[in-house]
Amino acid sequence: MSMDLAYLLARYQNSLRLAAAAACIASRASHRALAAEYAKRIHAWQRIHGAPDLAIAA
């Protein structure tokens, strides 16, 4: 399934925001893990499409 880059970036940023606002360590870790997975998908999308690196931290 091909994902749109804008969608992946939005989900990545949302995960980071939720991690920053999380009330407990477990929630924070969960949202950071989701952000890391989105970062991997973003890097994969960039490799497949020959796009420049957006400096997304995995």
Sequence and secondary structure as in RCSB ss.txt:
>XXXX:A:sequence
MSMDLAYLLARYQNSLRLAAAAACIASRASHRALAAEYAKRIHAWQRIHGAPDLAIAA
>XXXX:A:secstr
    HHHHHHHHHHHHHHHHH SSHHHHHHHHHHHHHHHHHHHHHHHHHT        
